[in-house]
Amino acid sequence: MEYRLVCVALLALTIGQAFGTERVDLDDRCSQIYPPCDHPRTQALLPLLDDLESRNMQRASMNTYMDYVLTYIAPIFRDSGMVPMDLPDTSIGWEAQPIWITYGGIIDLHNGLLHDIENVFRAGNCYLSYNRQLLRMEILSRLSRMPFHYDYETRVMGLGIFRGWVEGHMENMVMTKDFLLDMFDFFLFMQHFRVLSIGNVHVRVRGNILTDWLANVIIDIVIFFFENTVVNLVSETLQEFIQEVIDETNANRVRFSALSGVLMESLQDPNPPSMDKFGDDVMRMFQKRINV
């Protein structure tokens, strides 16, 4: 699997300081800046993290650069084969009372497919912060329109069998991701990944003439299934994909030792100069070492 552009996206976050930094007095916000993590590498760095309680920290806005980086993510999803994504089959029982008669049945959803993740956008402020050799990247992103398809068959007591398909799209799923980068040996790991909002699910029923109440039953079941199962599948798949990218990056981190040296020289300075002087040189180093 080709990860070169993904590695550029992750590593280029360190260049975001060129767009301006602000001083942040941590005080009681330290636990928010560096929440606890079970990753063994984080445990090894706890003394450094605890040291933040008594220090000020440089915090850089990554918004401008993330807007650029995220334009590459959806094409990477497609090129890697992550989408189209097969969706799981399911059978769900239901019951409805449209007028005086109570109807019940089972709906089978099968041949599900998530066609695409059309784009990825920034969903809020993104930051890079550092203390000595440790960088932290906070990324808030939003998945735009994600069209899907499912075939359905529902057996309705007293009415028979109805077959057709449903189509629609999910949109505006918001996720937060938290990365730590140890500049001593350029080891990157994901400290935090969480879905903040599942967004919206839009559904249309096709292929059969249904009464309004039965069509609404099918739509409600599909939305329920997406909110409780499919969203989890998509987020878990994304998390696994990101972890694979991180593993690939770490396996090749020796190739970025020169870049690490440049950044360490700046970050270890008690009065670090603006990263403007390093930005172009570092980007050329990325391009030279990973052949993009």
Salt bridges, closest charged atoms under 4 A:
GLU2 OE2 - ARG4 NE 3.03
ASP51 OD2 - ARG55 NE 2.43
ASP51 OD2 - ARG132 NH2 3.55
ASP67 OD1 - ARG122 NE 2.84
ASP108 OD2 - ARG155 NH1 2.84
ASP116 OD1 - ARG78 NE 2.95
GLU118 OE2 - ARG145 NH1 3.15
GLU138 OE2 - ARG59 NH2 3.40
GLU138 OE1 - ARG136 NH1 3.00
ASP151 OD1 - HIS149 NE2 2.92
GLU153 OE2 - ARG155 NH1 3.33
GLU153 OE1 - ARG163 NE 2.71
GLU167 OE2 - ARG204 NE 3.89
GLU167 OE2 - ARG206 NE 3.49
GLU171 OE1 - HIS169 NE2 3.73
GLU171 OE2 - HIS202 NE2 2.82
ASP178 OD2 - ARG136 NH2 2.04
ASP182 OD2 - ARG41 NH2 3.30
ASP185 OD2 - ARG41 NH2 2.63
ASP281 OD1 - ARG284 NH2 2.39
